[in-house]
């Protein structure tokens, strides 16, 4: 897990990670997943256009 991801890099990483678990994501599903993760504050956009994971998120 890296500190920060660009949007496309985050999308590609999510698609590969979910595929490793047996779940196929296309572009639209990955975009919806990123939106949900942002809404729940599991990932946040910081430092301009970079996204980072917040393991201590509270919903």
Phi and psi restraints in degrees (range 20) as a CNS / XPLOR table:
assign (resid 1 and name C) (resid 2 and name N)
       (resid 2 and name CA) (resid 2 and name C) 1.0 -86.3 20.0 2
assign (resid 2 and name N) (resid 2 and name CA)
       (resid 2 and name C) (resid 3 and name N) 1.0 166.3 20.0 2
assign (resid 2 and name C) (resid 3 and name N)
       (resid 3 and name CA) (resid 3 and name C) 1.0 -69.6 20.0 2
assign (resid 3 and name N) (resid 3 and name CA)
       (resid 3 and name C) (resid 4 and name N) 1.0 -47.1 20.0 2
assign (resid 3 and name C) (resid 4 and name N)
       (resid 4 and name CA) (resid 4 and name C) 1.0 -137.4 20.0 2
assign (resid 4 and name N) (resid 4 and name CA)
       (resid 4 and name C) (resid 5 and name N) 1.0 150.6 20.0 2
assign (resid 4 and name C) (resid 5 and name N)
       (resid 5 and name CA) (resid 5 and name C) 1.0 -133.0 20.0 2
assign (resid 5 and name N) (resid 5 and name CA)
       (resid 5 and name C) (resid 6 and name N) 1.0 143.4 20.0 2
assign (resid 5 and name C) (resid 6 and name N)
       (resid 6 and name CA) (resid 6 and name C) 1.0 -75.7 20.0 2
assign (resid 6 and name N) (resid 6 and name CA)
       (resid 6 and name C) (resid 7 and name N) 1.0 166.0 20.0 2
assign (resid 6 and name C) (resid 7 and name N)
       (resid 7 and name CA) (resid 7 and name C) 1.0 -59.5 20.0 2
assign (resid 7 and name N) (resid 7 and name CA)
       (resid 7 and name C) (resid 8 and name N) 1.0 -51.3 20.0 2
assign (resid 7 and name C) (resid 8 and name N)
       (resid 8 and name CA) (resid 8 and name C) 1.0 -64.4 20.0 2
assign (resid 8 and name N) (resid 8 and name CA)
       (resid 8 and name C) (resid 9 and name N) 1.0 -39.2 20.0 2
assign (resid 8 and name C) (resid 9 and name N)
       (resid 9 and name CA) (resid 9 and name C) 1.0 -64.2 20.0 2
assign (resid 9 and name N) (resid 9 and name CA)
       (resid 9 and name C) (resid 10 and name N) 1.0 -40.5 20.0 2
assign (resid 9 and name C) (resid 10 and name N)
       (resid 10 and name CA) (resid 10 and name C) 1.0 -62.9 20.0 2
assign (resid 10 and name N) (resid 10 and name CA)
       (resid 10 and name C) (resid 11 and name N) 1.0 -45.7 20.0 2
assign (resid 10 and name C) (resid 11 and name N)
       (resid 11 and name CA) (resid 11 and name C) 1.0 -59.3 20.0 2
assign (resid 11 and name N) (resid 11 and name CA)
       (resid 11 and name C) (resid 12 and name N) 1.0 -48.5 20.0 2
assign (resid 11 and name C) (resid 12 and name N)
       (resid 12 and name CA) (resid 12 and name C) 1.0 -62.1 20.0 2
assign (resid 12 and name N) (resid 12 and name CA)
       (resid 12 and name C) (resid 13 and name N) 1.0 -40.3 20.0 2
assign (resid 12 and name C) (resid 13 and name N)
       (resid 13 and name CA) (resid 13 and name C) 1.0 -64.8 20.0 2
assign (resid 13 and name N) (resid 13 and name CA)
       (resid 13 and name C) (resid 14 and name N) 1.0 -42.5 20.0 2
assign (resid 13 and name C) (resid 14 and name N)
       (resid 14 and name CA) (resid 14 and name C) 1.0 -63.8 20.0 2
assign (resid 14 and name N) (resid 14 and name CA)
       (resid 14 and name C) (resid 15 and name N) 1.0 -43.5 20.0 2
assign (resid 14 and name C) (resid 15 and name N)
       (resid 15 and name CA) (resid 15 and name C) 1.0 -61.2 20.0 2
assign (resid 15 and name N) (resid 15 and name CA)
       (resid 15 and name C) (resid 16 and name N) 1.0 -45.7 20.0 2
assign (resid 15 and name C) (resid 16 and name N)
       (resid 16 and name CA) (resid 16 and name C) 1.0 -66.8 20.0 2
assign (resid 16 and name N) (resid 16 and name CA)
       (resid 16 and name C) (resid 17 and name N) 1.0 -40.5 20.0 2
assign (resid 16 and name C) (resid 17 and name N)
       (resid 17 and name CA) (resid 17 and name C) 1.0 -67.2 20.0 2
assign (resid 17 and name N) (resid 17 and name CA)
       (resid 17 and name C) (resid 18 and name N) 1.0 -44.3 20.0 2
assign (resid 17 and name C) (resid 18 and name N)
       (resid 18 and name CA) (resid 18 and name C) 1.0 -66.3 20.0 2
assign (resid 18 and name N) (resid 18 and name CA)
       (resid 18 and name C) (resid 19 and name N) 1.0 -36.6 20.0 2
assign (resid 18 and name C) (resid 19 and name N)
       (resid 19 and name CA) (resid 19 and name C) 1.0 -63.8 20.0 2
assign (resid 19 and name N) (resid 19 and name CA)
       (resid 19 and name C) (resid 20 and name N) 1.0 -37.4 20.0 2
assign (resid 19 and name C) (resid 20 and name N)
       (resid 20 and name CA) (resid 20 and name C) 1.0 -62.9 20.0 2
assign (resid 20 and name N) (resid 20 and name CA)
       (resid 20 and name C) (resid 21 and name N) 1.0 -25.3 20.0 2
assign (resid 20 and name C) (resid 21 and name N)
       (resid 21 and name CA) (resid 21 and name C) 1.0 -94.4 20.0 2
assign (resid 21 and name N) (resid 21 and name CA)
       (resid 21 and name C) (resid 22 and name N) 1.0 3.6 20.0 2
assign (resid 21 and name C) (resid 22 and name N)
       (resid 22 and name CA) (resid 22 and name C) 1.0 91.2 20.0 2
assign (resid 22 and name N) (resid 22 and name CA)
       (resid 22 and name C) (resid 23 and name N) 1.0 13.1 20.0 2
assign (resid 22 and name C) (resid 23 and name N)
       (resid 23 and name CA) (resid 23 and name C) 1.0 -113.1 20.0 2
assign (resid 23 and name N) (resid 23 and name CA)
       (resid 23 and name C) (resid 24 and name N) 1.0 121.3 20.0 2
assign (resid 23 and name C) (resid 24 and name N)
       (resid 24 and name CA) (resid 24 and name C) 1.0 -90.2 20.0 2
assign (resid 24 and name N) (resid 24 and name CA)
       (resid 24 and name C) (resid 25 and name N) 1.0 126.7 20.0 2
assign (resid 24 and name C) (resid 25 and name N)
       (resid 25 and name CA) (resid 25 and name C) 1.0 -116.1 20.0 2
assign (resid 25 and name N) (resid 25 and name CA)
       (resid 25 and name C) (resid 26 and name N) 1.0 135.9 20.0 2
assign (resid 25 and name C) (resid 26 and name N)
       (resid 26 and name CA) (resid 26 and name C) 1.0 -98.8 20.0 2
assign (resid 26 and name N) (resid 26 and name CA)
       (resid 26 and name C) (resid 27 and name N) 1.0 -176.7 20.0 2
assign (resid 26 and name C) (resid 27 and name N)
       (resid 27 and name CA) (resid 27 and name C) 1.0 -58.1 20.0 2
assign (resid 27 and name N) (resid 27 and name CA)
       (resid 27 and name C) (resid 28 and name N) 1.0 -46.3 20.0 2
assign (resid 27 and name C) (resid 28 and name N)
       (resid 28 and name CA) (resid 28 and name C) 1.0 -63.3 20.0 2
assign (resid 28 and name N) (resid 28 and name CA)
       (resid 28 and name C) (resid 29 and name N) 1.0 -41.6 20.0 2
assign (resid 28 and name C) (resid 29 and name N)
       (resid 29 and name CA) (resid 29 and name C) 1.0 -66.4 20.0 2
assign (resid 29 and name N) (resid 29 and name CA)
       (resid 29 and name C) (resid 30 and name N) 1.0 -38.3 20.0 2
assign (resid 29 and name C) (resid 30 and name N)
       (resid 30 and name CA) (resid 30 and name C) 1.0 -65.8 20.0 2
assign (resid 30 and name N) (resid 30 and name CA)
       (resid 30 and name C) (resid 31 and name N) 1.0 -40.4 20.0 2
assign (resid 30 and name C) (resid 31 and name N)
       (resid 31 and name CA) (resid 31 and name C) 1.0 -63.4 20.0 2
assign (resid 31 and name N) (resid 31 and name CA)
       (resid 31 and name C) (resid 32 and name N) 1.0 -43.5 20.0 2
assign (resid 31 and name C) (resid 32 and name N)
       (resid 32 and name CA) (resid 32 and name C) 1.0 -63.9 20.0 2
assign (resid 32 and name N) (resid 32 and name CA)
       (resid 32 and name C) (resid 33 and name N) 1.0 -38.8 20.0 2
assign (resid 32 and name C) (resid 33 and name N)
       (resid 33 and name CA) (resid 33 and name C) 1.0 -64.8 20.0 2
assign (resid 33 and name N) (resid 33 and name CA)
       (resid 33 and name C) (resid 34 and name N) 1.0 -43.8 20.0 2
assign (resid 33 and name C) (resid 34 and name N)
       (resid 34 and name CA) (resid 34 and name C) 1.0 -61.4 20.0 2
assign (resid 34 and name N) (resid 34 and name CA)
       (resid 34 and name C) (resid 35 and name N) 1.0 -41.9 20.0 2
assign (resid 34 and name C) (resid 35 and name N)
       (resid 35 and name CA) (resid 35 and name C) 1.0 -61.3 20.0 2
assign (resid 35 and name N) (resid 35 and name CA)
       (resid 35 and name C) (resid 36 and name N) 1.0 -44.8 20.0 2
assign (resid 35 and name C) (resid 36 and name N)
       (resid 36 and name CA) (resid 36 and name C) 1.0 -63.8 20.0 2
assign (resid 36 and name N) (resid 36 and name CA)
       (resid 36 and name C) (resid 37 and name N) 1.0 -42.9 20.0 2
assign (resid 36 and name C) (resid 37 and name N)
       (resid 37 and name CA) (resid 37 and name C) 1.0 -63.5 20.0 2
assign (resid 37 and name N) (resid 37 and name CA)
       (resid 37 and name C) (resid 38 and name N) 1.0 -37.2 20.0 2
assign (resid 37 and name C) (resid 38 and name N)
       (resid 38 and name CA) (resid 38 and name C) 1.0 -69.0 20.0 2
assign (resid 38 and name N) (resid 38 and name CA)
       (resid 38 and name C) (resid 39 and name N) 1.0 -42.8 20.0 2
assign (resid 38 and name C) (resid 39 and name N)
       (resid 39 and name CA) (resid 39 and name C) 1.0 -62.5 20.0 2
assign (resid 39 and name N) (resid 39 and name CA)
       (resid 39 and name C) (resid 40 and name N) 1.0 -34.4 20.0 2
assign (resid 39 and name C) (resid 40 and name N)
       (resid 40 and name CA) (resid 40 and name C) 1.0 -90.1 20.0 2
assign (resid 40 and name N) (resid 40 and name CA)
       (resid 40 and name C) (resid 41 and name N) 1.0 4.5 20.0 2
assign (resid 40 and name C) (resid 41 and name N)
       (resid 41 and name CA) (resid 41 and name C) 1.0 62.7 20.0 2
assign (resid 41 and name N) (resid 41 and name CA)
       (resid 41 and name C) (resid 42 and name N) 1.0 26.1 20.0 2
assign (resid 41 and name C) (resid 42 and name N)
       (resid 42 and name CA) (resid 42 and name C) 1.0 -78.2 20.0 2
assign (resid 42 and name N) (resid 42 and name CA)
       (resid 42 and name C) (resid 43 and name N) 1.0 -31.5 20.0 2
assign (resid 42 and name C) (resid 43 and name N)
       (resid 43 and name CA) (resid 43 and name C) 1.0 -125.5 20.0 2
assign (resid 43 and name N) (resid 43 and name CA)
       (resid 43 and name C) (resid 44 and name N) 1.0 146.8 20.0 2
assign (resid 43 and name C) (resid 44 and name N)
       (resid 44 and name CA) (resid 44 and name C) 1.0 -130.0 20.0 2
assign (resid 44 and name N) (resid 44 and name CA)
       (resid 44 and name C) (resid 45 and name N) 1.0 150.9 20.0 2
assign (resid 44 and name C) (resid 45 and name N)
       (resid 45 and name CA) (resid 45 and name C) 1.0 -96.7 20.0 2
assign (resid 45 and name N) (resid 45 and name CA)
       (resid 45 and name C) (resid 46 and name N) 1.0 116.6 20.0 2
assign (resid 45 and name C) (resid 46 and name N)
       (resid 46 and name CA) (resid 46 and name C) 1.0 -132.5 20.0 2
assign (resid 46 and name N) (resid 46 and name CA)
       (resid 46 and name C) (resid 47 and name N) 1.0 165.3 20.0 2
assign (resid 46 and name C) (resid 47 and name N)
       (resid 47 and name CA) (resid 47 and name C) 1.0 53.8 20.0 2
assign (resid 47 and name N) (resid 47 and name CA)
       (resid 47 and name C) (resid 48 and name N) 1.0 51.2 20.0 2
assign (resid 47 and name C) (resid 48 and name N)
       (resid 48 and name CA) (resid 48 and name C) 1.0 83.4 20.0 2
assign (resid 48 and name N) (resid 48 and name CA)
       (resid 48 and name C) (resid 49 and name N) 1.0 -105.9 20.0 2
assign (resid 48 and name C) (resid 49 and name N)
       (resid 49 and name CA) (resid 49 and name C) 1.0 -110.3 20.0 2
assign (resid 49 and name N) (resid 49 and name CA)
       (resid 49 and name C) (resid 50 and name N) 1.0 17.9 20.0 2
assign (resid 49 and name C) (resid 50 and name N)
       (resid 50 and name CA) (resid 50 and name C) 1.0 -98.2 20.0 2
assign (resid 50 and name N) (resid 50 and name CA)
       (resid 50 and name C) (resid 51 and name N) 1.0 142.8 20.0 2
assign (resid 50 and name C) (resid 51 and name N)
       (resid 51 and name CA) (resid 51 and name C) 1.0 -110.2 20.0 2
assign (resid 51 and name N) (resid 51 and name CA)
       (resid 51 and name C) (resid 52 and name N) 1.0 142.4 20.0 2
assign (resid 51 and name C) (resid 52 and name N)
       (resid 52 and name CA) (resid 52 and name C) 1.0 -135.6 20.0 2
assign (resid 52 and name N) (resid 52 and name CA)
       (resid 52 and name C) (resid 53 and name N) 1.0 150.7 20.0 2
assign (resid 52 and name C) (resid 53 and name N)
       (resid 53 and name CA) (resid 53 and name C) 1.0 -84.8 20.0 2
assign (resid 53 and name N) (resid 53 and name CA)
       (resid 53 and name C) (resid 54 and name N) 1.0 136.3 20.0 2
assign (resid 53 and name C) (resid 54 and name N)
       (resid 54 and name CA) (resid 54 and name C) 1.0 -112.6 20.0 2
assign (resid 54 and name N) (resid 54 and name CA)
       (resid 54 and name C) (resid 55 and name N) 1.0 96.5 20.0 2
assign (resid 54 and name C) (resid 55 and name N)
       (resid 55 and name CA) (resid 55 and name C) 1.0 -66.9 20.0 2
assign (resid 55 and name N) (resid 55 and name CA)
       (resid 55 and name C) (resid 56 and name N) 1.0 -17.8 20.0 2
assign (resid 55 and name C) (resid 56 and name N)
       (resid 56 and name CA) (resid 56 and name C) 1.0 -101.5 20.0 2
assign (resid 56 and name N) (resid 56 and name CA)
       (resid 56 and name C) (resid 57 and name N) 1.0 27.9 20.0 2
assign (resid 56 and name C) (resid 57 and name N)
       (resid 57 and name CA) (resid 57 and name C) 1.0 -64.1 20.0 2
assign (resid 57 and name N) (resid 57 and name CA)
       (resid 57 and name C) (resid 58 and name N) 1.0 152.2 20.0 2
assign (resid 57 and name C) (resid 58 and name N)
       (resid 58 and name CA) (resid 58 and name C) 1.0 -128.6 20.0 2
assign (resid 58 and name N) (resid 58 and name CA)
       (resid 58 and name C) (resid 59 and name N) 1.0 126.0 20.0 2
